[in-house]
Structures are given as C-alpha cells and as structure tokens.
Amino acid sequence: MGFSLSCVVFLGLTLSQLVSLSQGQTWGAETVSDSLRPRTAWESKFPGMTVTVTAGQSVQSAISSCNGIVGSSGYCTVDIQGDPSDSSITISRSRTKLTSSTGAVITSSGAVTFIGIYSGKKQVIIEKLSLRGHTASEVYGIFLSGGNINKVIIRENTIYDFDGTDNAHGIAVYGSGSTPIRNVLIEKNEVYSMRTGSSESIVVNGNVYRWAINDNYVHDVNNIAIDAIGGEGTLPPSAGASGPHPDDAARGGFIEYNVVRRMSTATNSAYGNEESWAAGIYVDGARDIKIQLNEVYDAPWGYEVGAENCIITEDITVVDNFAEGSFYGDFLAGGYAAGGFETGAYQCNPLSTQDADEGHGNVERITVQNNEFTTTGGTEDNVYVQKRTTLSIIAIDEPGFSAVNPTGTGCTSPCDANSYRTS
C-alpha cells in the first residue's frame, strides 16, 4: 500500500541552502546526500517461502527451524498463514524475513514487545503483518534495540490499537550500542489508533545512521506521529561525561512522503489531557536529516525542529511539505527553555536530567523552504521560532515573519537570541 501526495503540487523552486559569509560561517543546512539512503539490494536473496506457520502454531519455533533447513548462513522466509500462538517474537537469526500471505493478525497481552530485533542481527525483513495491540503499562510493536544491527526493512505492516498507560511505540529503533544501527527502511506502514503516553508512534532514537521513514500513514494518535531523537542517553554517555554521547543522535536520515492525520494530546494523561506543543513530525536532537513531501493534518504543530536535551540539532532540511488545520501553528523551531546548555548551568547528563533541566538545546543550520503551511486561525504564530535557532534559512511567506540578526550568529557568548534569514 502507498500513500502519496495528492492535494498539492509543488513548483520546482530553488533557494541556496548554503550561504557562506566572509568569516567562514555557513547558513542553512548541508543537504543530506542521497548516497546515505538505506541499501536494499540484499532483499532479493530471500526465497518466496521457506517455512509456513498456520493458525495456532509458533512463529518463534519456525524461526528456530530455519538453520536446519537453509543453514546458519542461509536466507529464510517465514510465511505466517494463520494467526500464530506467540505473544512475543524475537528475530533470533540474521537473514530472516517474516511475512504473511493471508493477512494474519498477531496479538499479545501484558507489557510486551511484539517483534524484537536485537544487537548484531543483519538482513531482516518484517513485512505485511498486522499487529493488534492492547492496554498495558508499556507495549511496543516492532522494536530494534542495541548496536550493530544492519539492513532492516519494515514494510507494509498494519499496527493499531496500542494503549500504553506509560509508553507505547508502533515502530521504534533505539541505537544503544557503540556501533550504530544502520541501513533501516521503514516504509508503507499504517499505524493508527495509538495511545503512546510520552512516546511516539514511529521513532528513531540514539545511535542510528542511514535510515529512511517513507510513505507511511499515521493517524488517530495521541502523541507525536514520527520522531527523530538525540541526546536522551539511549547511547549512554562516556564515563565522567557531563553531557550526551556525540553519537547519541539519529542522523543521516530521510522523512519523506508520509501522511499524518488527527494527532492530538487532548486525551493523553501524560500531558494533563491538554493540547501540548507536540508536532506531527518532530526532530529533537537529531542531525543531518531531510524532511520533504510530507503532509500533516490536524496536529498541535505540523512540524518541529527542536532541542530538548543538551545537544545541538543541526543540518535539518524541511522542504516541499504541507500542513493544514494545526491547533497552534504549522512550524516550530528552537530550544524552548531560557538559557542554553552551553552556559554550564544545567544538569546535562541525560541519564539523570530532570524535566526542569530540559529545553536548553540549540538548533543550528536549518533550511525551511517551499512548504505550503496553510493553517489559519491557530492560537500561535503559524511559524514560530523560539530560542537559540542560529545560522538558519527560514523562507516563509507569513505576515509579520521577518529575518532576525541576518548577519550574525545570535550571540558572541551563549544566550537565547536567534539568527536566521528568510532568503
């Protein structure tokens, strides 16, 4: 299934994203190279079917049987042809594909991860499955966690009815090892009817490199739909460090052709059952990302490039996107708390940071152009730049929106001022 842009045609306008000043400063995002897109040629090595799982049988047992059929280095396709007996499935070998030719539904109960992919696994495909959730303190759909996971495709799955009383994820990639999770493609999934607490429906977090979240449909969710995160301590800081690990940031990624509809925190107890400043598509502490040709309808904010933790969110390109019906506005940028982390006045170890010490990050070198931000009547300025957004190009045709400090960098010492151009 695919979800393409149908409501808007974007003209091929161009704007220089990189403007260098005589003193060597660079304005705007460095474009993410297409060479960083996840490699997928390896998926052609999988056979049409190796082993089948019929109703009431175990997927885990079928995966365990693969080595005996194709050998430990062989490619194994597990076709789930009936609703299985498993409550949780671990991809225990590399070169494994889970699919369903019949639309089988996987269900579970309790605090659980439906499908887990952990450190060292390579060449894994999760495709055409239905995961029906339930209520639990924490419940995850498809979860990648650890390090040195390479070449994963999560495609054409349906994930729905997850109700995490603390947290829940539909699809989550958490890079917690010293070697990044890399070459991850998340595409053409439908994720809906999600109650995720303070978490997100689709997220990449921590040491994750070379990834794409493309052509997904996320709707009727009560927190952020799609998120790329850094600085939370997913990859723990080095011993004695006062701030996040330099590689604790999703990077080298693409968020494209996604559609988000009806995202609201008004029924989310993690936010006091009020409309928070959450965005449909959010970048928080990540870097080197292209966000293009997405649509967001009826969210608190359409898109946000922020920095909650003691980190610099940088080189983010936001181009040719569409937003409509936002409660507050269509685009939000910057750290939100007064005082930047570079002053040294805040608790910056992400493993011990309290909420009171969040919002002090910086945003540098973002390019925002050729978007159609159409919300009228939002409760804030439709494009709102908060604090410490510097060396950026925000080309927005909005009444009253103008450049700020367009020849400087905000401050000569750490402070809260912005510096951005509009052309």
C-alpha positions in Angstrom: 0.0 0.0 0.0 1.3 3.5 -0.7 0.3 6.9 0.5 1.3 9.6 -2.0 0.8 13.4 -2.0 -2.4 14.2 -3.8 -3.5 17.6 -2.5 -0.7 19.9 -3.6 1.7 20.3 -6.4 5.0 21.9 -5.6 6.8 24.1 -8.1 10.5 23.4 -8.6 11.7 26.5 -6.9 15.2 26.7 -5.7 16.9 28.6 -2.9 20.6 28.5 -2.0 20.8 26.4 1.2 24.3 27.3 1.9 25.4 30.9 2.1 28.9 31.5 3.4 30.0 34.7 5.0 33.4 36.1 4.6 34.4 35.0 8.0 33.6 31.4 7.1 30.1 31.0 8.6 27.7 28.7 6.8 24.0 29.5 6.7 21.4 26.8 6.1 21.5 23.1 6.2 24.0 21.0 4.4 21.9 18.7 2.2 21.9 15.1 3.1 23.4 13.0 0.3 21.2 10.5 -1.4 24.2 8.1 -1.0 23.1 7.7 2.6 19.7 6.2 1.7 19.4 2.6 3.1 20.7 -0.1 0.8 18.1 -2.7 -0.1 19.5 -4.8 -2.9 20.1 -7.6 -0.5 16.4 -8.3 -0.1 16.3 -10.1 -3.5 18.2 -13.0 -1.9 15.2 -14.2 0.1 13.2 -17.1 -1.3 9.4 -16.8 -1.8 8.8 -19.2 1.1 10.9 -21.4 3.4 8.6 -22.4 6.2 5.0 -21.7 6.9 3.1 -21.0 10.2 -0.5 -22.0 10.3 -3.2 -20.9 12.8 -2.2 -21.7 16.4 1.4 -22.5 15.5 4.5 -20.7 16.8 6.5 -18.2 14.7 9.4 -18.4 17.1 9.6 -22.2 16.5 9.5 -21.6 12.8 12.4 -19.1 13.0 14.4 -21.7 15.1 13.8 -24.3 12.4 15.4 -22.1 9.7 19.0 -23.2 10.4 18.1 -26.8 9.9 16.5 -26.0 6.5 18.8 -23.4 4.9 21.9 -23.5 7.2 23.0 -20.8 9.6 24.1 -18.5 6.8 21.1 -19.1 4.6 18.1 -16.8 3.8 14.9 -17.9 5.4 11.3 -16.6 4.7 8.7 -17.4 7.3 5.2 -17.1 5.9 2.6 -16.6 8.6 -0.6 -18.1 7.1 -2.8 -18.1 10.2 -3.0 -16.2 13.5 0.0 -17.6 15.5 0.2 -18.7 19.1 3.2 -16.4 20.0 2.7 -13.5 22.4 6.2 -12.2 21.6 8.6 -12.9 18.8 12.4 -12.4 18.8 14.3 -12.4 15.5 17.0 -14.8 16.7 19.0 -15.1 13.5 20.1 -12.9 10.7 18.8 -13.2 7.1 15.3 -13.8 8.2 12.0 -12.5 6.7 8.6 -12.5 8.4 5.7 -12.0 6.1 2.0 -13.0 5.8 0.3 -14.0 2.6 -3.1 -14.2 4.3 -3.2 -11.1 6.5 -2.6 -12.9 9.7 -3.1 -10.9 12.9 -0.6 -11.1 15.8 -2.0 -10.4 19.2 -0.5 -10.4 22.7 -1.1 -9.2 26.3 0.7 -7.5 29.1 3.8 -5.4 28.9 5.4 -6.8 25.8 7.4 -6.3 22.6 5.5 -8.0 19.8 8.6 -8.4 17.5 12.1 -7.7 18.7 15.3 -7.3 16.7 18.4 -7.0 18.8 22.2 -6.5 18.6 24.1 -8.0 15.8 21.3 -9.0 13.6 21.6 -8.3 9.8 19.3 -8.5 6.8 15.9 -8.8 8.4 12.5 -8.0 6.8 9.2 -7.6 8.6 6.5 -7.2 6.0 2.8 -7.4 5.5 1.9 -8.3 9.2 -0.9 -7.0 11.3 -0.2 -6.2 15.0 -3.3 -5.6 17.1 -2.4 -4.0 20.4 -3.9 -3.9 23.8 -3.7 -1.9 27.1 -0.6 -2.4 29.2 2.0 -0.2 31.0 4.4 -0.4 28.1 3.7 -2.1 24.8 5.9 -2.0 21.7 5.1 -3.2 18.2 8.3 -3.7 16.2 11.4 -2.8 18.3 15.0 -2.6 17.2 17.4 -2.2 20.1 21.1 -2.4 20.7 24.0 -2.0 18.3 25.4 -3.3 15.1 22.0 -4.1 13.6 22.4 -3.7 9.8 20.0 -3.8 6.9 16.4 -4.0 8.2 13.2 -3.3 6.2 9.9 -2.7 7.9 7.3 -2.5 5.2 3.5 -2.7 4.6 2.6 -3.6 8.2 -0.6 -2.5 10.0 -0.1 -1.6 13.6 -3.1 -0.5 15.7 -5.0 -0.3 19.0 -1.9 0.1 21.2 -2.7 1.7 24.6 0.3 2.3 26.7 -0.6 3.6 30.1 3.0 4.7 30.5 4.5 4.4 27.0 4.0 2.7 23.7 5.6 2.6 20.3 4.3 1.2 17.0 7.8 1.1 15.4 10.9 2.1 17.4 14.6 2.0 16.6 16.8 2.5 19.6 20.6 2.6 18.9 22.2 1.9 22.3 25.4 0.3 21.2 28.8 1.8 20.2 28.3 0.5 16.6 25.2 2.2 15.1 22.1 0.6 13.9 22.2 1.4 10.2 20.5 0.9 6.9 16.9 0.8 8.2 14.0 1.4 5.9 10.5 2.0 7.4 8.0 2.4 4.6 4.4 2.0 3.6 3.2 1.1 7.1 -0.2 2.1 8.5 -0.1 3.0 12.2 -3.3 4.1 13.9 -5.4 4.2 17.0 -2.3 4.6 19.2 -2.2 5.9 22.8 1.5 6.2 23.3 1.9 8.2 26.5 5.0 10.3 26.3 6.4 8.3 23.4 5.8 8.2 19.6 4.2 6.1 17.0 7.3 5.8 14.8 10.7 6.8 16.2 14.4 6.5 15.6 16.4 7.4 18.7 20.1 7.3 19.6 22.9 5.8 17.6 21.1 5.2 14.3 22.7 6.1 11.0 21.4 5.8 7.4 17.7 5.4 7.7 14.5 6.4 6.0 10.9 6.8 7.2 9.0 7.0 3.9 5.4 6.8 2.7 3.8 5.8 6.0 0.3 6.7 7.1 -0.1 7.6 10.8 -3.5 8.7 12.0 -5.6 9.0 15.1 -2.8 9.0 17.6 -2.4 10.9 20.9 1.2 12.0 20.7 4.0 12.6 18.1 3.5 10.6 14.9 7.1 10.5 13.6 10.2 11.5 15.6 14.0 11.5 15.2 15.7 12.0 18.6 19.2 12.6 20.0 20.6 13.4 23.4 18.3 11.2 25.6 21.0 8.8 26.7 19.9 5.9 24.5 23.6 5.5 23.8 24.9 6.2 27.3 27.4 9.0 27.8 31.1 8.1 28.3 32.2 7.7 31.9 32.6 11.0 33.6 30.9 12.9 30.8 28.5 15.7 31.8 26.5 15.6 28.6 25.2 13.2 25.9 27.5 10.9 23.9 28.4 12.6 20.5 26.8 9.6 18.6 23.6 9.6 20.7 21.7 11.1 17.8 19.7 9.7 14.9 21.4 11.0 11.8 21.9 10.6 8.1 18.1 10.1 7.6 15.1 10.9 5.4 11.5 11.5 6.4 9.5 11.6 3.1 6.0 11.2 1.6 4.4 10.4 4.9 0.8 11.4 5.8 -0.2 12.3 9.4 -3.8 12.9 10.3 -5.6 13.6 13.6 -2.8 13.8 16.2 -3.8 15.3 19.5 -2.7 15.1 23.1 -6.0 16.3 24.4 -6.8 12.8 25.7 -3.3 12.0 26.8 -2.8 11.9 30.6 1.0 12.2 30.1 0.2 15.8 29.1 -2.6 16.5 31.5 -5.2 15.7 28.9 -4.4 19.0 27.3 -3.2 20.0 23.8 0.6 20.1 24.2 3.1 21.6 21.9 3.7 18.3 20.2 4.2 18.1 16.4 3.1 15.6 13.8 6.7 15.3 12.6 9.4 16.2 15.1 13.2 16.3 15.1 14.6 16.6 18.6 18.4 16.5 19.0 19.0 14.6 15.7 21.1 15.8 12.8 21.7 15.6 9.1 18.0 14.9 8.1 15.9 15.7 5.1 12.2 16.2 5.7 10.3 16.6 2.4 7.0 16.0 0.6 5.1 15.1 3.8 1.5 16.1 4.7 0.3 16.8 8.3 -3.3 17.5 9.0 -4.9 18.4 12.4 -2.0 18.2 14.8 -1.0 20.7 17.6 2.0 21.7 15.4 2.6 20.4 12.0 6.4 20.2 12.0 9.0 21.0 14.7 12.8 21.2 14.7 13.7 21.4 18.4 16.3 20.5 21.0 15.1 19.4 24.4 18.4 18.0 25.7 21.9 19.4 26.0 22.6 18.9 22.3 22.7 20.8 19.0 20.1 19.8 16.4 21.8 20.7 13.1 21.6 20.4 9.4 17.9 19.8 9.0 16.2 20.5 5.7 12.4 21.0 5.6 11.2 21.4 2.0 8.1 20.9 -0.1 5.9 19.8 2.9 2.2 20.6 3.5 0.3 21.3 6.7 -3.3 22.2 7.4 -5.6 22.5 10.4 -2.9 22.8 13.1 -4.1 23.8 16.6 -1.1 26.1 17.3 0.7 26.5 14.0 2.4 24.7 11.2 6.1 25.1 12.0 8.0 25.5 15.3 11.8 25.7 15.9 14.3 26.2 18.6 15.0 25.3 22.2 12.1 26.2 24.4 13.6 27.0 27.8 15.5 30.2 28.7 19.3 29.6 29.0 21.3 27.4 26.7 23.1 24.3 27.9 26.5 25.9 26.9 26.3 28.1 29.9 27.0 25.0 32.1 24.2 26.0 34.4 22.0 22.9 33.8 22.1 19.2 34.5 23.2 17.7 31.2 23.8 14.1 31.9 20.8 12.5 30.1 20.7 9.6 32.5 19.9 12.0 35.4 18.3 15.0 33.7 15.0 16.1 35.2 12.3 17.8 33.2 13.2 21.1 34.8 16.6 20.9 33.0 15.2 20.2 29.5 14.6 22.6 26.6 18.1 24.1 26.8 19.4 22.8 23.5 20.4 24.7 20.3 19.2 24.5 16.7 21.8 25.3 14.0 21.8 25.4 10.3 18.3 24.5 9.3 16.7 25.3 5.9 13.0 25.6 5.6 11.6 26.5 2.1 9.0 25.8 -0.5 6.5 24.5 2.1 2.7 25.1 2.0 1.8 25.9 5.6 -1.9 26.7 5.2 -3.3 26.8 8.7 -5.3 30.0 9.6 -6.6 30.8 13.0 -4.1 28.8 15.0 -3.5 30.1 18.6 0.1 31.0 17.9 2.1 32.5 15.0 1.8 29.9 12.2 5.7 29.9 12.0 7.2 30.4 15.4 11.0 30.5 16.3 11.6 30.1 20.0 15.2 30.3 21.3 18.8 29.6 20.0 18.0 28.9 16.4 21.0 30.2 14.5 22.7 30.3 11.1 19.4 29.2 9.5 17.3 30.0 6.4 13.6 30.0 7.1 12.0 31.1 3.9 8.4 31.6 4.9 5.7 33.9 3.4 3.9 34.7 6.6 2.6 38.1 7.7 4.9 39.7 10.2 7.6 37.0 9.8 11.0 38.5 9.1 14.7 37.8 9.4 16.4 38.1 12.8 20.0 39.1 13.1 20.7 38.0 9.5 24.4 38.8 9.5 25.4 37.4 12.9 25.2 34.2 14.9 22.9 35.2 17.6 25.3 36.0 20.4 29.1 36.2 20.9 28.6 34.1 24.1 25.9 31.5 24.9 22.5 33.1 25.2 19.0 32.8 23.8 19.0 35.0 20.7 18.2 33.7 17.2 19.8 34.4 13.9 18.0 33.4 10.7 17.5 34.7 7.2 14.4 34.5 5.1 16.1 34.2 1.7 
